[in-house]
């Protein structure tokens, strides 16, 4: 067999193992393979009972309340979400590992515990939680989309998996990612591509794109993603979810697998993707209550700070807040639906008596370039090491030309060729650095971070609150979810990774064919900006969710979540 | 002029600038140049009044109380310490920058503020604080011991200098360091060598060795040092001081200069060196109260945690503590005075009802090697860049052969030649790494840190308290201060830097010619251990202070300081 035949064979076997884990009774009846919007399928396919639909449509806080008072058993909740996850998978190809039997055993044990002791096992009692493929669970593979990693069964739980289980969660599926994790789409040789349930010709984003599609279809009430440059926030935005990028080392990463390990300057972080802001808070408080610093040596020794959540340094929830709106980053003008979303948020906040000023971007291009040098510091060496044993190719583009379409749930986009798309790759065209060069990049980064902080603090003279801007309201991306293979920019997310600013994504609207017509040409920042502008048509982004992110300063996680809640409530009050 | 003549000329001019800043009236009357122990000279030289002696002999907490109630004016306190600092300098060559006029102006302003408002400016009102040369003060040079940096006047205060001044401190002198900062002694071409006031044929340690000698002679009540591998703790131990290495990024570093910038894996930290444990606490609470995270983007957003200080997770100051004593690290047996100090601490703790178990070293050699690869990752490139403009030589040994002895305060050690001394240099013999190799070293480090934490948590079964060991009691070095040029080991300190464990140094005793006779040969761990063992004679370390360090887990700063206080009190009660 040729090298390719060999690794293709491994893929076939692996996919079969995955598919065999799907109960036959949960195979989806026929549905139109060209259907773009599949968000209604789970409720209409006939596989879910009324109760299962009610359960799976409930956000985390409702689920936890009904689990704690035994209205719903953990077995019932796990069954419902497992079933809906498998449905979601058949629609979007979002799952990598399926371990429902094990989950049901655990759910039964949790029910037994509650019955016999009258007490929940922990604050997440009975809650199904899906995991990005990276998060190791004992006995389950973490292939990370590398053919070469097929067969790597975890010998122990990651710290986060341990903590989630101790706090009462039920782990049942893992979700798809791009090879190397360094793409804002989701495609790899092992599992293929994940689609966006709102429009399957669009990407679900990445790198936590499996999680994004799964949670959007309510196949999971809350999933764990990871974010090194936008990988939680982009799929959260593209799939209409609440997603949170915590500050570095707040949520324990130890024991999860990763690419580019040892790249400690802008580390990846784990965080939640869910359907309510309450879900975000519940995840954070539950994980921190387990004191992750006693198991992960780089986890911050910092409990959940309820004072910070009550905005003790931001007017104590009594005074108006002042937000800075980033209308553009000085590199790329966002598309019309994104601007409309920012305006909706602005109006909602003004209506609630809050203040809003323009956020002036500060050296975003320099910060972007600095990140690029860090992410690309070793060229392809890391990925070569990960793929060497089978010789599988390193994926150098997310375009669909490499797809085998052997997996279901993908609708090939029609705009795949002949369209100029922006291209900014994290690790293309840069020779590997020496350690000394890398230190120089790190030093430059610290300088930029200090300047940015001073820029932020300097807004105190403009807010009218006596404080600097309380948070920034920023696009998550310059566009909504684009067609497969066309999502090549992450400038609006990875700027905040470089600065280590926590950010929560709030869904706002969807692309509207009438409201979001292309506007007049702005004064372009450059060719990239022009290309991005020309790429926009409302049709191309049909039905795609549109979101914003709320950004705070380093380790302001609690305050950012609270301000996200304030904005979310303001939006619901005014807009809906 | 030759290259050497040129840079020597710069040195002459720089030293003259420094010396011109010393008031003529404060020039020390003749004292025997060969005198070894000069600790009594400041009080006996006739330059200090009785009140000035009383002031300068007072620890931080007494000074602050008397300053706050105006018993002592800031001008009187500043004058007394400035005078004693200049005396200390003439005895040990500890100062690099002297700016007394500016300090007295500020002290007068502080006195005026207190008088007119009835309130102190801040918690450090009127307290003189000395600074390691790195800590930038507007308008003052930071040469860092590089001839090439002569004339680099800071354009703005470092964040820490700003905060100290806001909190009421008076800055007045900066102190000596080794070129590159990467030595545990203090010698550079600009300022020469700093001696140990307890025995001037011994090193004051390093890299904060100027600070060590200055505070030991009570020329400063509290100094700021920095510690990347022991640079606060070694000079604190060698000079009989309390010194604290905080966790990474607890005390703001932004705006201070450094060598090896961009080496972010095991960053240097700033911390206090002083004459009481109360002084350590006061420094930490005062700096953190200023919210350094609003100015330094990498400073942890974490206030002083009084609960942690009250040992909320360590028996709440109500239950006995259990300490693990590191008798040796499996690489080098400590010298007899060090073992005696550990035994004194052990007995004092047992007498107070605390528990003590042996701490088993865990992969200390591997952690040491990992640190060495990080510190040495760029070979000499960083130092070459820093010295290139003048062509001054990079110092490759701390032996006295390079000394010009043009500066006072140095007594040439008699054991300088013909003695085999251990040699473990941080950046010798290692080729520069690529960024990919460096990432590999970082990854290995994270693995080791996790294993070490699990090793720590695993002691819960042996302590009898239900908790893991509350803190480790460790040697600070395998020896007390050795003769100049002979301090080439830092294995007992930099292990904790790699793990990011905070550590406070507590003075215990001094080398005793009768009690500390060489013991029988232990079973050597290797040649290095044998060499270290043979190097010991009580005479060679005559009069040298002996200390221990108390080590906690990452970010347990508050608890470590409190346990240091408990041990310090136990020692004073039982031993003195």
Interface residues (C-beta under 8 A of the other chain):
Chain A: X254 X255 X260 X261 X262 X263 X264 X265 X293 X294 X295 X296 X297 X298 X300 X301 X302 X377 X378 X379 X381 X382 X432 X433 X434 X435 X436 X437 X438 X439 X440 X441 X442 X443 X444 X446 X449 X450 X452 X453 X454 X457 X499 X500 X553 X554 X555 X556
Chain B: X254 X255 X260 X261 X262 X263 X264 X265 X293 X294 X295 X296 X297 X298 X300 X301 X302 X377 X378 X379 X381 X382 X432 X433 X434 X435 X436 X437 X438 X439 X440 X441 X442 X443 X444 X446 X449 X450 X452 X453 X454 X457 X499 X500 X553 X554 X555 X556
